[in-house]
Amino acid sequence: MSIMQTMLRSPSFLVIDQVCRPPRVNCGGPNGDEPAHFLFTRRGAFAVSVGSRVCYARPGQAVLVQRNADYRVAHPDAAGCDCCTDVRVDDAVLDALGLATPPACRELPHDLEFQQAHVEMWLGLRHGSADADDPEELLYDALGCLLSNAASMRLRRSSGTSRRLARVEEAIIGQAGENLHVGQLAALAGCSPFHLCRLFRARTGQSLRRFRLQQRLGTALGRLADGEDDLAALACDLGFSSHSHMSAAFRQQFGRSPRELRDELRSSDLKRLQARLRSQRLDRQRAV
């Protein structure tokens, strides 16, 4: 079952909030003259298939699907609730961003700082916030910041290795609350645990542990934005050993506890967010 709500309609952008939960039927696919769109996941994950290519929209990675691409969507966590912000753009926006060329589907990795920015943007647009001078300008800033993130976190691909590691990636994002042993993941990749750890870091720039933590914290952010109150249950659902374990991870990553961050999200301000996005983008451009 998919629930779709339009949050913004402008000359260049259409922003749709999508919530998809079981039972699921006929996910994805072109719908007439469908524009290009970016999928930002706030919880759960989406596997977007175009031909033989599979791209994962998940916390820590957006996906761009080009205009009129013949795609299908699957859900690594078949029983879970997956939520995304679908930002549809016209051809002029893609040209301005330098993205109007193949492939038909591409992954755009980003960090948890940008994940938080996406959640704040979603909250502001969902509530019809009027504190952004120009919503289109905010979206340009968000996409520009995303591309700066992606440029500094380029994925390394080789066909055989990618297919094997994709099975590992799907297992982790589909079972984010499970502590899958490295031996189990290595069996999926058909290699030794040592070799898997080396390949995975070379492919993603992250260790298996860090990648799993990114999925948990990213999904936790989305659930906090949805108003999650039972933090102990949230920690258990996401595979943390305790509420204090989750809180320690939040403080290390965000400098705030889950409760403090939830309260901050409730009072998010789009003008402050826009200024922060521009600052993040400049910082990354200077670092390149």
LINRA-V471883 format. One record per run of one state. SS is the DSSP state (2 for helix, 1 for strand, 0 for the rest). FROM is the first residue (numbers start at 0). TO is the last residue. If there is no record, write none. Layout:
BEGIN
SS_FROM_TO / SS_FROM_TO
END
This chain:
BEGIN
0_0_0 / 1_1_8 / 0_9_11 / 1_12_19 / 0_20_34 / 1_35_42 / 0_43_43 / 1_44_49 / 0_50_51 / 1_52_57 / 0_58_59 / 1_60_64 / 0_65_69 / 1_70_73 / 0_74_80 / 1_81_88 / 0_89_89 / 2_90_96 / 0_97_103 / 1_104_108 / 0_109_110 / 2_111_125 / 0_126_133 / 2_134_150 / 0_151_157 / 2_158_173 / 0_174_180 / 2_181_188 / 0_189_191 / 2_192_203 / 0_204_206 / 2_207_224 / 0_225_229 / 2_230_236 / 0_237_241 / 2_242_253 / 0_254_256 / 2_257_265 / 0_266_268 / 2_269_286 / 0_287_287
END
